[in-house]
Amino acid sequence: MLTLADLGILRGVDESGDRVVVTITPTYSGCPAMQTIQDDLTEALRRAGYAQVEVRTVLTPAWTTDWITAAGRLKLAAAGISPPGAAPRRASGPVPLTLVPSRRAIACPQCGNPDTEEIAAFSATACRSLHRCPVCREPFEHVKEI
């Protein structure tokens, strides 16, 4: 459904002859899919004819949902997953304590209704929440802004 480039995980590709170096950044440092992503990339690039494949993982700068491309956001919505909005900006100094989290309206990817309800703060992964639309009654996942 989505490519690594769509998700903003693919940070760079450098090739020279039969050697290729791919740089990726995980969506979060403990992402359990990283080893599988590295293995799949290595296998696909070897099948494509590269004799020397190196997959580098870089953690800085940290991945943000802002790196998801416009095409990636469209693909998420087409699959019934609400794409993230803009990631919150982080202050460079002390961070003010907020006791009540601010929540933005999450539109239903099925019917577009802007007023949906959160069913669970966490869904299949910690980076997604589960919502339901009161109009079309469809449940859907939302990719959280990071």
C-alpha positions in Angstrom: 0.0 0.0 0.0 2.7 2.5 1.0 6.4 2.6 0.1 9.2 3.5 2.5 9.5 6.8 0.6 5.8 7.5 1.1 6.3 7.1 4.8 9.4 9.2 4.9 11.5 6.3 6.3 13.7 6.2 3.2 16.3 9.0 3.8 18.8 8.4 1.0 20.1 6.1 -1.7 23.7 6.2 -2.9 24.7 3.8 -5.7 28.0 3.3 -7.4 28.3 0.4 -9.9 27.1 -2.8 -8.2 27.2 -1.2 -4.7 24.3 0.6 -3.0 23.9 2.2 0.4 20.4 2.9 1.6 19.8 5.1 4.6 16.5 4.7 6.6 15.1 6.3 9.8 12.6 4.3 11.9 9.3 5.8 12.8 10.5 5.4 16.4 13.7 3.9 17.8 12.1 0.8 19.1 10.2 0.0 15.9 9.9 -3.8 15.7 9.6 -3.7 11.9 13.1 -2.3 11.4 14.9 -5.7 11.0 12.3 -6.9 8.6 12.5 -3.6 6.6 16.3 -4.0 6.4 16.1 -7.6 5.4 13.5 -6.9 2.7 15.5 -4.0 1.3 18.7 -6.0 1.2 16.9 -8.9 -0.6 15.1 -6.7 -3.1 18.3 -4.8 -4.0 20.3 -8.0 -4.4 17.6 -9.3 -6.7 17.8 -6.0 -8.6 21.5 -6.8 -9.3 23.4 -5.0 -6.6 26.2 -7.3 -5.3 27.1 -5.0 -2.3 24.1 -3.8 -0.3 24.4 -1.8 2.9 21.3 -0.5 4.8 22.2 2.2 7.4 19.8 3.2 10.1 20.1 6.8 11.4 18.2 8.0 14.4 18.8 11.8 14.0 17.0 13.8 13.1 14.2 11.8 14.6 11.4 10.8 12.2 8.3 12.9 12.2 4.9 12.3 10.6 5.6 15.5 8.7 7.9 13.3 6.5 5.0 11.3 5.2 4.5 12.5 1.6 1.3 13.9 0.1 1.0 10.7 -1.9 1.5 8.7 1.2 -1.3 10.6 3.0 -3.6 10.0 0.0 -2.8 6.3 0.1 -3.5 6.1 3.8 -6.9 7.8 3.4 -7.7 5.6 0.4 -7.1 2.5 2.6 -9.4 3.9 5.3 -6.7 5.1 7.6 -6.9 8.7 8.7 -3.5 10.4 7.9 -1.8 12.6 10.5 -2.1 16.3 10.6 0.9 18.5 11.2 3.3 17.3 13.9 3.4 19.5 17.1 6.3 21.9 17.2 8.7 21.3 20.0 10.0 24.1 22.1 13.8 24.5 22.5 13.5 25.5 26.1 11.4 24.3 29.0 8.2 22.6 27.9 5.0 23.8 29.6 3.0 21.2 31.4 -0.5 20.6 30.0 -2.9 18.6 32.1 -5.6 18.2 29.5 -4.3 17.0 26.1 -5.5 19.1 23.2 -7.2 17.0 20.5 -7.9 18.1 17.0 -10.9 16.9 15.1 -10.2 13.7 13.2 -12.2 13.4 9.9 -13.7 10.1 8.9 -11.7 8.8 5.9 -14.8 7.0 4.6 -17.5 9.8 4.5 -15.5 12.9 5.5 -17.5 13.7 8.6 -15.3 16.0 10.7 -16.7 15.0 14.1 -15.6 11.5 15.0 -15.0 9.8 18.4 -11.9 8.2 19.7 -12.6 4.6 20.8 -9.1 3.7 22.0 -5.9 5.8 22.4 -3.9 2.9 20.9 -4.7 0.6 18.0 -2.7 -2.1 16.3 0.4 -0.1 17.1 1.2 2.7 19.6 1.4 5.2 16.8 -2.2 4.8 15.8 -5.5 5.4 17.6 -8.9 3.8 16.9 -11.9 6.0 16.0 -15.5 5.6 15.0 -17.7 7.8 12.8 -21.2 8.5 14.2 -22.5 9.2 10.7 -21.4 6.2 8.7 -20.7 4.1 11.8 -17.4 2.9 10.4 -14.4 2.3 12.7 -11.0 3.5 11.4 -7.5 4.0 12.5 -5.7 7.4 12.7 -2.0 7.8 12.5 -1.0 10.0 15.4 1.0 13.2 14.8 4.6 12.8 16.0 
